[in-house]
């Protein structure tokens, strides 16, 4: 018999054996108690943390990346991951399609929210699967329980761009100066984001150690912090009634009340009723975190949103008209927007994708850590490379699917640590839940109809968490004189641009007919009025420009604040000894920060 025929027969037999084993495993999973439920302690997930209840110290089993996972547990944990992502997924779409953004219709806003859920489910599956690029050492995806959602980083850039759109006439306004719907502006945002995503794709082929040298925590920390700080303004305005024209408190016109005259329970911006409704959401989040069971803690923001919606509905804040008129189902491309490239947006969006790549590196490192996988070596580097590449490709695919850029979500790492389940089946289950939520568009219609104070109470907390994530990144940086100088130089201009966003508007006074030159000036103005973009560029330049001192010590002021330094002494040897201890401790903290998440973001 020909040896090649023996090899072919053996290969065929092996494939049949694997297929038979998979079929038997699939049948067992759905027909036996072990396959459906397993021996997991489900009571642990639902047990509240009340003061008078006895606390038991039991360790739940850990489910690794490819371990067998009961079907019911996979579905339950997948739902928990989906709910943990829900608020983050819908928030950018609600803000960018509403007042302060493109001012789109209710139907368009409902479509964007539905499509965001669907696209996040599909693109999360790409990250979880990890596809090998044929005949190359590269991958697409992490192969971990890494889920993606719509990025918050786009919001400050996009809101600034829409202001510029209306000022330059790119977006229409009525005779009184009120902003009209601008679907072409939203399309320009999507098209420009698709082009800028090419930068992150190129960055994915750069070795991670080089990326970490150019964009260390000293750069990403203040950048993420300012993203959160700039977003809090939008959350607070919504908390008080809305972030659109009504927040300017006009004395006449349709926006003298929020959300507008004739709307359900319309009031003046900043009314006590609005403030109280948002505070109820905020307080509920705190109470759930303190007393809620584990399965509720990771979804505290969603529960706060639900409680706020219940009270708002009982008090007459909801308008059912848009919910009743919404179609039963929706999908991608039910509505489309004309894609274009708006030149002045390119530079700010390049900064956004640099931030997204750095976030991906930190989040993937954290996911490997909580999944009990190595956080160094070739396999880890390939997961970083695959995650950043998938993040860039997802940015292009999201834009083509009418959704703003995507990023790896970090809050799901908390769900993994809490439930001790890093299994990819829970990730695929999460993707299915997101698809279901998105396809049934009545669900999206209900989310769009949420009163702005309820949304503001939730988003203020979310955006605050983003700022804290940046502070956490900066905490991994040793506060030497050089590093403090870099942070000071980068933050002072960025914070100034947030507090006085129009500070650069009158620098360029060109009024000629050269559209290219005018677009270039608009791009610089948009960058200089976007706080986190200014900070990112300055931090990169200063970090590369200022040399590292090999024996540089932590500033004495910082040591005093940490309580690691006592009273001043004239004994030089004692001072040197103290500084040596501080330097060693700082280096240890820095190494620990590199092993843990260096770019974790909500």
N, C-alpha and C positions, 0 to 999 in steps of 0.2 A: 504493500500500500504506500502511496506517495506521502512523504513526511508532511508536506504542506496540507494535505487533506486531514492528517491527524491533528494538526494545529487548529485548523478550521473547525473540526468537530469538537475539540476540547473547548474552544472559545464559545461555540454555540451552546454547549452543555453548561458552561459557567454562567452565561447570560440567562439561560432558562432557570437555573438554580436560584440566581439572584431575584429574578422576576417572581418565582414561586414563593421565595421567602418574604418578599415585600407584600405579595398578595395575602399570605397567611397572617402577617403582622397587621395589615389593614383590617382583615376580617376579625382578628382577635381584638383590636382596639375598639371596634363598634359592637361587639357581641358578648364581651365578658365584663364583669365588674372591675377587674384589674385594669382593663384597657380603658374603660369609661371613666372611672372614679379614682382608681389607685388607692393608696393608703395615706394621702395627704391630709394634714390637719386643717380642714376648711374652717373650723371654728376659730382658729387663730386670726384669719383675715377679717372676721366680723365681730370680734370681741372688743367692745369699747374700752377706753382707758379712763375709767371713772375713779374718783378718789377712794371710794369705799370698797371697790372690787379687789379681790386678791390677784396679785400678779404672779404668773407662772413663768419660769425661765426654761422654756422648751425650745430646742433648736429644730426647725423644720428641715426636711431633706433638701439638698441642693441639686438642681437640675442643670447639668452642663449644656454646652452648645448643641450636642446631637444626642443627648440621653433620651430614652423613651419617656414620653410625657402623656398622662391620661388626657383623653379627649375633652372631658368637661373642664379640667383644670386649664388646659390650653385655651379654651373658649373664654373662661372666666378671666384669666390673666390678660388675654388679648383685649377684652373689653376694658379692663383696668388701664392698660396702656393707651387705648383709644381715648378714654375719658381724660386721662392725664394730658393728652395732646390737644384735646378739643378746643380749649380756650385759646391756646397759642395759634392754632390753625386758622380760626375764624377771625381773630382780631385784626390782622393786617388788611384783609379784604373788606371788613366793615368800615375801617378808618379810611382807606384809600378810595372806596367807592362812594363814601358819604360826604357831608359837608367838610371842607378843609382838604378834600381830595378832588376826585373827578366829578362829584355831585351827580352821580348816575341815578337812574330811576330805581324804584323798589324792585322791579323785575330783574334789572341787571345786577343789582346787589345780591338778590337771592341766587341768581345763576352763579355769581362769583364765589359765594360761600359754598354752594353745592359742589361746584367744580373743584374748589380747593380741597375739600374732603376726599373726593374721588382721586385727584391727582396725587395727593399725599399717600393714599393707600397704594397706588400703583408704583410710585417712585420709591416708597419705603421697601417694597418687595425687591427692587433692584439692589438697594444697599444690603439687604439681608442675604440675598442669594450669592453674590460674589462670582461674577462671570469672568472666566479666563480669556484674554485676548489671544487669538490663535497665533502660534509661533513667536510669541514674545513673553518676557517675564512679567508682564503687567496684567492687572486685574481691574475690573469695574465692580465696585462694591466692597464692603468690609467682611461679609460672611458672618457678622455678629448680629445681635438683636439691636441694630441701629435703625431708628426710625427717623423720618424727615418730615418737616413741616414748613409752612411759609415763614420766612425770616422777618424778624422785627427790624433788622438793620436797614431795610429798604425804606422804612416809614419816614425818618427825618429827611432823607434825600428826596423822596417822592413828594412830600408835602411842600417842600421848598420849590420843587420843580413846577408843581401845579400853581403855586403863587406866581411864578414867573410866566407860566403859560397864559394866565389871565391878564397879567400886566402887559404882555407883548401882543395880545390879541390872538394868540394861537388857539386859546379856548374862548368861547363866546360869553358875553355878558349882556343883560338886558339894558334898557334905556336908563334905569336907575342905578346901574353898576352892580346888580346882583348876579352872582355866578350862575350860569346855565349848565346843563349836563355837557360833559366833554369826553365822549367815548374815544375821539381821536387822540386826545391827550393820554388816556389810559393805554391806547395802542402804541403810542410813542414810547411810553415807559416800558412796555413789554418788549418791543423791538430792540430798544437800546440795551435792555438787560440781557437779551439773548446774545448780542454782540460782545458785551463786556464779560460774559461768562467764559469766553474763550481764554481769558487770562487765567482763570482758576484751572482750566483744563491743562494749560501749559505748565502751571505751577505743580501739578500732580506728578510730572515727570522729573521734578527736581528732588534730589535726596532730602529726606526730612531734616537731617542735621543742618543743611544749608538754610532751609526755611526757618528753622529754629534760631539760627544765628542772625538772620536778617530781621525776623519778626519774633523776638523773644517776649516773655511776659512783660518786660519793661515797655514794650510797644502795644501789645494787645490789651493789657490791663486798663490803662487810661482810655483807650479807644472804646472798649466795651462799656466802661463806666459812663462815658459821655453819651453813648447811645441810649442807655437807660435813663439818664438825667433828662435828655432832650425829649424823650417820649413821655415822661411824667407830666409835662405840660398838657399834652393832648388828653391823657387820662383824667387830669384834674378838671379840665374844661368840660369834659363829658360828665364828670361827677356833678358839676354845678348846673348841668342842663344841656350842654352841647358844645361842640368845638367849631361850629359854623358861624354864620353872620349874627346869630342871636347872642353870641358871647360878647359882641361889641356893644350891647345894650342900646340899640337904636330906639328912638322915641316914637317912630312911626314906621309903617311898612309891614310886610308879612312876617318879618323876623323880630318884631318887638317882643314876641313871646317865643319860648322854646318848646318843641322844635320849630314850630311856626304857628301863626294864627290859624285857628280852626282845627288843629290837631287835638287828639284825645288828651285831656288834662294839661293843656298848655299853660305855662307859668313863666314869669320873668326869670332870666338867667340868674342863678345863685339863690333861688327861693329856698326857704327852710325845708319844704317838702322834698325837693331834689337832693339837698345835702343829706337829709335823713335817710332817704332811700339808698343812696350810695354807701352811707355809713353802715346800714344794715348788712349789705353785702360784705363789706370789709370786716365787720365784727363776726359774721358767720364763718368766714375763712379762719379767723383766729380761734374760735371756739371748736371748730372741727379739728384743727391741728392739735389742740390741747386735749380734747376728750374723745375724739372719733376713733373708730377701729382702724387697723392698718389699711384696709381696702378703701376707706374714705379719706385718709390723710393725703394720699397721692392725688386725690381728685377734689381736694378742699376748695379750689378755685371754682370748679364746676358746680359744686354743691352751694357755694355762696351765690353764684349766678342763679341757680334754681330757686333758692329761697327768695332772692330779690325779685325774680319774675313772678312768683306766687303772690307776694305782697303787692307788687305793682298791678297785677291783674285784678286783685280784689279791690284795689283803690281806683280802678278805671284808667290806668295809664296805657293799656294795650289797645291797639286798633286791629280788629280781626279782619278788616277788609283785605289786606294784602295776603293774609294767610289763606283765607277762603278762595281767593282768586288764583293762588299759585297752582301750577300743574301738579299732578300726583307724582310724576317722576321727571328726572333731568339727567343729563349726561354732558360730557365734553362736547364743545362746538355747537350746542344748541343755540348759543349766541356767539358772535365773533366780533373782534375789534380790528380795525385796519392797522397793521403793523407798520411802523416807520422808525427811523433812527433820528433822535434829537441830539445834535452834536454837543450842546452844553451839558448834557447828562452823562456823557461818557466818562469824564474824569471822576465825578463823585461815585458812579457805579463801579469803576475799577477799584476804588477804595473799599466799597462794600464787599466785593468778591475777595479781596485780600483778607478782610476780616472774617468772611465765611470760611476761607481755607484754614485760617488759624483756629477758629472755633472747632472746625472738624477735627483737626489734629488733637486738640484737648479733649473733645468729647469721645473720640474713638479710643484714646488712651484710657480715659475713665471707664469706658465700656469693657475694654480688655481687663482692666483691674477688677471690676466687680464680677466679671465672668470667669475669674480665676485663670486667665491666660497670661502669657508672658508679655511684658511691656518693653521688651527690647529684642534685638535679634532680627534676622531676615524676614521671618513670618510677620512679626509686628510691623516692620517697615512696609511690607507689601500690603498689609491691611490699611495703613495710613495712606499709601499711594492710591489704593483702590477706592478708599473712601473719599479722598479729595477729587479724584477723577469722576466718580459717580456724582459728587456734589456739583461739579461744573456742568456735566452732561444734564443733570436734573434741572439746572438753571435754564438751559436751552429748551429742554422738553417742557418745562413748566410754562415758559413764555409762549411756546407754540400752542400750548393747551390753555392759553388766556389767563395764566396765573403768574404772580410775581415770584421772584427767586426763592429757592428752597434752602434749608440748612438742616444739619443734623441736630436733633433735639436732645438736650442733656437731661431734662427732668425724668426721662424714662430710665436713666441709670439709677435714680432713687427707687423706682419701682422694682428694678432687678435686685438691688440690695435689700429691699424690704421683704420681697416675696421669695428670695433665694432661687429665682428661676431666670436663667440666662438662655433658655432654650429657644431656638429659632422658630419652633412651631407656635409659640406664643406670639412671636412677631408676625408670622403669616396670619394668625387669627386676628391680630390687631388690624392688619391691612384689610381683611374681609369686613370687619366692623366699620371701618372708615368708608369703604365702598358702599355699604348698606346705608349709612347715614347720609352720604352724598347723593345717592340715586333717588332716595325718597325726598323730594324737594320741599314737601310740607315742613320737614324738620328744619331745613335751611330758612324757609320763610318765617318760621317762629323765631329763629335766631336773629334775623334781620329786624324783626319787629320789636326786639328787646329795647325798652326805654333807655335813653342815653345815660341817665344817672346810674342805672344798674350796671350798664357796660362800663361806665367810668370807675365805679367802685372796684370792679374786677380788674380792669386793665391797669389802674394805678398800682395795685399790688404786683401784678405781673411785671410791669416796667421797673418797679422798685427792685424786684428780684434780679433783673438784668443788671442794674447798677451795682448791686451787691456782688454779683458774679465777677464784675470787673475789679471791685475792691479785693475780692478773694484772690484774683490773679496777681494783683499788685503786692499782696501780702507775701507772695513767694519770692519777691525780689529783695535782696539785701539792701538796706537803706544806707548805702555809702554816699559820700559827698557827690560823686559823679552821677549816681542814679537819681539822687534827689534833684540835681540840677536838670537832668533830662526830663523828669516828671514835671518840674516847675515850668520849664520852657514850653513843654507840649500842652500842659493843662491850662495855663493862664490864657493863652489865645483861644483855645477851644471853648473854655467856659465863658469867655467874653463874647464869642460868637453866638453862644446859646442865649445869653442874657440880653445881648443887643444884636439881633439877627440882621438888622439893616445897616450895620456899621460900614459895610463895604459898597453899598449901592451907588454912591455918588463918586466913586473913584474914577470910573471911566465915563466920559461925557461924549463919546462918539455918537453922532447922529446921521452919518452918511448912508449911502446905499449899498455898501459892501456887506452882504449878509454873512459871509464867512467870517469876516473880522468881528462883526457884531456877535455872532455865535460864540467866537472864542472869548470875547469879553464876558458874555453871559455865563460861560462855563467857569471862568475864574471867579466871578461873583458868586455863583452857586456853591462852589467849593469853599470859599472863604466865609460864607454864611452858614455852612454846615459844620457844627462844632466838632463832631467826631472825626470828620475828614481832615480838618486842619490839624487836629491833635495827632492823627495817625501819620500824616506826612512829616510833621515836625519831629515826632518821636523817632521815626526811622532815620531821618537825617542826623539828628543829634546823637543817636545811639551809634551810628557808623562814624560820625565825625570825631567824637570825644574818645580819646584812648582809654583803655582799661589800665588801671594801676594794679600791678600784681600783688602789692602788699597793702592795698587800700583797705582801710578799716571802717567799721560802722561809726557814723557820727556819734559824738558823745551825747548830744541831745536825744537821739533815738535810744541809746542805751539807757539813759535816765528814765525815759518814758516806759521802757519795758521792765524797770525795776531791777535790772541786772547790775546796776552800778550804785554804789553807796555814796557817801559824802566825799567831796573832793579832798585829795591828799597831796602832800608835797613829795611823797615817796614815788619817784619815777619808776622804780622797778615794780611796785604794786600796780601802778597804772598800766604798764606794759603787760603785766600778767592778766589783768582784767580784760584788756583789749584782745589778747590772744584767745581767751575763752570765748568772748563774744564772736570773734571771727570764725572759730571752729563751729560754734552753734549755728551761726548764720549759714555757713556752707552746708551744714547738715540739713537745715531747713530748705535750702535751695535744691539740694539733691532730692529731698522728699517731694518738693513741689514738682520737679521734673518727672518723677515716677507717677505722681497722681495727676489729676486734671489741671492743665495749665491754661485752659481756655473754656472752662465750663460756662454755659449760658442757658437761661431759661427760654 
